[in-house]
Amino acid sequence: MGKIWSGFVRDICFLRVLFNVAAHGNGIAKKNRPGGWTFIDFWNDRVQQFENSPLIEVEVPGTSLPQDCRPTKTYTYGECDRLTNQIANFCSKNGFEQHNTAALLLPNGELFPLMILAMAKIGVTSALLNPAIQGSHLVHALEVCKATHVICTGATVSIYNELPAEIKEKIPCFCIDDNWNGDISNLAYKDAPDTAIDQSHRSAVQLTDTLVHIFTSGTTGLPKAAKMNHLRWYGAGYLYVQFCKINSSDRIYTSLPLYHGSGLLAFCIALHTQAVMLIKPKFSASQFWADCHFWKATVVQYIGETCRFLCKTQDGPFDKQHSVRMALGNGLRPDVWKTFQERFSVPQIIEFYTATESNGGLINTENKVGAVGCLSPLVKRLYPLKIVKFDHVTQQVFRNANGRCVPVDIGEPGELLALIDNSHVLRRFDGYSDKAATEAKILRNVFQEGDVYFRSGDLLRVDDEGFVYFCDRIGDTFRWKGENVSTQELATTIELCNDVVECIVYGVAIPNMDGKAGMAMIRTSATIDSATVESLYTQLDFLKTPTFKQPLFIRLTSDPLPTTTTFKYMTYEMAQQGYTASTDAVYFRDHANQTVHLVNSEVAEAIASGVYKL
């Protein structure tokens, strides 16, 4: 009886927050018109209320001083406002116009959120670039977000300089660096006035216009530019504040990349609560808890990979000497969860499930180990998320004789779907900059004629208490090192290499590791040996394929790759074989030491036991 009652209370609390957020969001949505309310109006209100209050504290990079005397820089609301005014005033005088898109090629730090604000003040959309994405991948990113300008720093300008001449001619770049004197135009914002930007500079912008493009690898193809509009960015912060009970006394520590939605979430939460955002430019497992101690952090952000790294560190003096009351993030495995929470004495872990572009999500505020949220019978009646049966062979949702999807049974993994209703603030799906990519994420006539759902591309299951658990990503995407990797994109890149006849890519599980490691099965015209594999990695480096995207395992064969009777690659079956059950030669790349090993029982055991640094 106690379990039933606690479940009922949990469900009521969840639904009450959802209804509150929906009512608040619908009230804001009524202001949706050109020249109406935007995120900048929310920002201006915050500045007026908290002008002299701290908003951001960031570690000054490039120092090797001891932890307790490492310098930081604090920005108040007023300082951020004046700085963003200067940037906006400069850009408006130098060719930036409403509905342009500025691609931000920046190192991790305070410039990401501040540049988004500066661009929004003049009606410009920001596209958040991962500096690890270079060469042809960067060209693709710039094209899909329809970038009109690039903004870089001295640390990232070389990435822009290596772009093809025709791209640089079409998309000019500005370098925001006090000491810059190169060929690229200097974004000399300090010479511009810090006066407020007149609303006329964004008179054509409305709430449902795109504020930021965040790149995501979906279920097919190259990374897509997911659209996050003004209302969604505002609402994300409001929603998590309601669920997580973050307040003005909190200090939120993030070492996540700020070109990802998760990292920027801390900024949105801070604006809603007057909490302080603490930015660590680069994650460091050895410095994490010392940072939390000296910065007096009360909330930390994570992805599952970071928690695993922290649990692998040696015991340290600050493991429990901190004020952290909550860890907020996603992707935390059950075995790592328990170790992390007990070793570091973190009272509450809030694990959530969503995607940058998704119109639905889940959140676990109950400290239920491994769960990402709850879909009890009561919640399912009022919150339109569905988990349906999935066919692993066809890689599509299963449909019955009537052509309708079928809900899963308790404990059965299935694909999560979210009802699309663009008239409802919580069910709106804006999709991507590419219409075809948007359509690929939409499922029609799911339970009845005419209904429309968003495909998550993920498999989840529900237990008998209604708690939901993440199981796996579907088909053409896997997650490694906290990054989504498109199998089709990687296979296309590998097929550019010498001696590759055909290639398929999939993710394989490694014991005690988060996500899945990339594995490429390659039909080669070359000799099957380690020299061929080493040559392949050399070519991938030349093609500027980021290390996290490069396959950890390569399976070589001279035979045609296996296909079904309908000539589809048998990717699922190959993934099930992993890296140890193959009759072909499988090679492992030790990225840390830049060496290649033929996988035998000894190497497989060393991989599983953590001998190699993955």
Secondary structure, 3 states (H helix, E strand, C coil): CHHHHHHHHHHHHHHHHHHHHHHHHHHHHCCCCCCCCCHHHHHHHHHHHHCCCEEEEEECCCCCCCHHHCCEEEEEHHHHHHHHHHHHHHHHCCCCCCCCEEEEECCCCCHHHHHHHHHHHCCCEEEECCCCCCHHHHHHHHHHCCCCEEEECCCCHHHHHCCCHHHHHHCCEEECCCCCCCCCEECCHHHCCCCCCCHHHHCCCCCCCEEEEEEECCCCCCCEEEEEEHHHHHHHHHHHHHHHCCCCCCEEEECCCCCCHHHHHHHHHHHHHCCEEEECCCCCCCCHHHHHHHHCCCEEEEEHHHHHHHHCCCCCCCCCCCCCCEEEEECCCHHHHHHHHHHHCCCEEEEEECCCCCCCCEEECCCCCCCCEECCHHHHHHCCEEEECEECCCCEECECCCCCECECCCCCCEEEEEECCCCCCCCCCCCECCHHHHHHCEEECCCCCCCEEEEEEEEEEECCCCEEEEEEECCCEEEECCEEEEHHHHHHHHCCCCCEEEEEEEEECCCCCCCCEEEEEEEECCCCCHHHHHHHHHHHHHCCCCHHHCCCEEEEECCCCCECCCCCECHHHHHHHCCCCCCCEEEEEECCCCEEEECCHHHHHHHHCCCCCC
